[in-house]
Amino acid sequence: QENCYRKIMKRRFWLLWAFFQIPVLLYGQKEAANWVLNFGTLKFDSLANITFSVLPKNVNGQGVNDNPLPVVGSCDGRILFFENSSSLQRTLTDSNINLIINGDSIGAGRWAPSIIEKISLNESLYMMFSGGPGSLPFGNLVYSRIEKSTTSDSFIVTQKNQIIDSLTGGFALTAHSNGVDKWLVAANRIAQKYSVYRIDSAGSITFHSSLFNSRFYHNQGASEEMTFSPDGRFLVTFGLPNYRIELLKFNHSTGFLDSVIFLPPMSNSLNTATLVCERFAFSPNGTKLYVDVNDLSANIRQMDLTVWDSASIVQSRQSIGSGVTQNLDVVLASDGKMYLYGLTRTVPTRMTFSRIPYPDLPYPACGLEDTIYFFPPTATASSSMAFRQRMPYFPPRYFYPGRFSIVANDVCLGDTASMRLYEYDNLNSVRWNFGDPNAANNSDTVFAPVHYYSQPGTYTITAIADYCNKLDTLTKTIRVWGYPTSPNLPDTVLCTGSSLPLSLPADSSLTYRWSTGDTTRTTQLNTGGWHWVELSNPCFTTRDSFYVN
């Protein structure tokens, strides 16, 4: 009965957790609700509902693209535009596959990766980054500005193929910790370095820093996959010809890369071939890395990044697959689950989705739901197209669980508390309540307010934020540290030859130091005279002295 009760309560907890996640998932990540494929669109209408629609025209009518195509969605769930590339050229088209103004011949051909990122806080300015024209395989790293028309809902390419730097590897973007700017990281494989650029909300690009390492692989610009974790803490990349994965940590406050890890190449299940990493996808909290590899027996590998060293990560590798489906691509979706695109192993071949429902957990706890979705017969594609179909690209930050949250830290009494939202994308307004009803000013409407708390204690900050014309209530509890309360130990008498044990109430927020040298909450006195104990929290220290006669 006890075990049954525990199972019921655990199930209720997860049901409640899922319920409270729904508001964020249903509107906060609608930018990634529409997936454009070669033969149609998939829409995630809710946490458990996927609908398929045939496009008015085929995408990539002139060939098949081997890279994920960026899709730009509105925060209200509409497709704004997407990259429609072929073996001949890149173009930007609207949801009806019509070319947007000046959207032809943008970036490079199909072998070069591309990313489209929202730069402004509203949906007025996007920038596309791509390997561009040049003498090397990827040539230069170039950007194009895509701006919303001032007279309609259409978009216009206002600048095209502007050179940032030479490029011989991949690149990736993540959000700055200020919730406004973006970071761009690009690999230069000939120079064996990563370069970091900062992009402000007006689209101005500034070089920030670089990281050189003689062990970074050196080549002439072979195809390379690179991506950030949703929270921007980790960067992963893979490239030929050495088949090695490079993992780096990134500080999205300072913009510096460090803590490089080199992972050895992976082999297939028979140990007869070295595997190519074709797609990376981080779990929502960034602790698990999923890798799509060209292994017919089990196409997905999971790696645990909890312990940041090469040996531990290699040891954690797990193969995820089944005898039913050959998985060809892996991508994180707006419902926080990992989707595996694949083909059935039986004839006639069907295009399917499998799903990893709990991607933050290690295998096998992460689960594998095989063939949860079959593409309808209207989703027609040639055999070669089906094998080379890639799921679309969305900025990984869209899937960070804390994307819509309050950023505020504990403070010391006497200091001013600063607070802001983690991200300001599509924010129309915000109203703050500081949880301090006795203060003269307990509210504000600026985007990043400050507040002075006159008394120590815990306070719950509330922000009612209007994201994309929908209100969301966010909360964050902080602590204002005051001086630890003195235990007021009394003077006492100690008989010769005896000892006096002393103990203070347990408090995990405090550290202790006695005149005896003990650093726990208990000590034992064997001598008379003056004694003391110090109680310290993250801000202050209180000393209590007492006399033993």
Secondary structure, 3 states (H helix, E strand, C coil): CHHHHHHHHHHHHHHHHHHHHHHHHHHHCHHHCEEECCCCEEEEEECCEEEEECCCCCCCCCCCCCCCCEEEECCCCCEEEEECCCCCCCCEECCCCCECECCCCCCCCCCCCEEEEECCCCCCEEEEEEECCCCCCCCEEEEEEEEECCCCCCEEEEEEEEEEEECCCCEEEEECCCCCCEEEEEEECCCCEEEEEEECCCCCEEEEEEEECCCCCCCCCCCEEEEECCCCCEEEEEECCCCEEEEEEEECCCCEEEEEEEECCCECCCCCCECCEEEEEECCCCCEEEEEECCCCCCEEEEECCCCCHHHHHHCCEEECCCCEEEEEEEECCCCCEEEEEEECCCCCCEEEEEECCCCCCCCCCCCEEEEEECCCCCCCCHHHHHHCCCCECCHHHHCCCCCCEEECCEECCCEEEEEECCCCCEEEEEEECCCCCCCCCEECCCCCEEECCCCEEEEEEEEEEECCEEEEEEEEEEEECCCCCCCCCCECCCCCCCEEEECCCCCCCEEEECCCCCCCEEEECCCEEEEEEEECCCCEEEEEEEEC
